[in-house]
């Protein structure tokens, strides 16, 4: 039996999202290699890694307009070619500037994958199926983050981090070609014509509900990606003295927690209030960071093994924020609405990752470049307060019987 067009579209976007997740998470495992080979300090490492998210965020608003006007079939593969170029530059880089340029191009290129999928799903899956499809997409694509943990540690030991990124260049080009050949922007009988109307970005930014949603996305996505994509690795290296493979194993636990959370959120999203589920997830997310602070102060690895999976599970409810904003604004504005929210999530990741590096770098390191436990305890204490504040600001939406327009 031939797979349905919806299944094919879902599958090729999952493959592209796998690559996006892999690239954004890889630096956590190869951070020590980059410090050794390129002589980066904590501030440079944080800034360079954050450029994925900052460049990703920078293109969100024009990306949303392009998706609403031209559709994901053209826009997403075209952007992915920038990621292929970035991967090539990163693999061949021998200085901070080259790595930074490559990382930034990867961020630009991957910016259209998740948002392009959401735009396509809004036409192919409808309002009721959108939350399920988007959560399952992120859940299946999260295998890329798993691949960027222990498997990447093994590959790096076997062939080196440069070879991994060279082969990644090829994979990105193949994925982009698959999207262009096998996706459609809308079901047969439906066209993109006229789909761009329905309001401006001003309408979105004047709506208080948008700001509540975007602020929580900033905290959940920004903090999660900062830990998964970079600072989780140095935290485990410096505070607990774990090996590269042991660090990969702990990060696998984080990713498995996220994997479970994506599917849990998608499964129950049509039965329970999205806003109430998100408040509960944000509370759990905050608690997990308190455990990280305790782990840093006490040096107990058992706390990390508990905190990281909870942290990943709670953060993985963030696709429901996209489903929430999808319901607030008309279908014709889906591209602009979801990219406006994602601007805060990915921008939050870039800023949080960078500022975490600045906080950690404010503490003196030892002769081997290891930062003290109090550097990480301070960092996670700050992120805990940010998460708590975002949850409180979002919470009024959960008190309403009807949270969408």
Secondary structure, DSSP 8 states (H G I E B T S, - for coil): ----HHHHHHHHHHHHHHHHHHHHHTHHHHHHHHHHHH---HHHHHHHHHHHHHHHHHTHHHHHHHHHHH-HHHHHHHHHHHHHHHHHHHHH--SHHHHHHHHHHHHHHHHHHHHHHHHHHHHHTHHHHHHHHHHHHHHHHTHHHHIIIIIHHHHHHHH-HHHHHHHHHHHHHHHHHHHHHH--SS-TT--STTTT-S--HHHHHT-HHHHHHHHHHHHHHHHHHHIIIIIHHHHHHHHH---HHHHHHHHHHHHHHHHHHHHHHHHHTTTS-HHHHHHHHHHHHHHHHHHHHHHHHH--HHHHHHHHHHHHHHHGGGHHHHHHHHHHS-GGGHHHHHHHHHHHHHHHHHHHHHHHHHHHHTS-B-TTS-B-HHHHHHHHHHHHHHHHHHHHHHGGGGGSS----
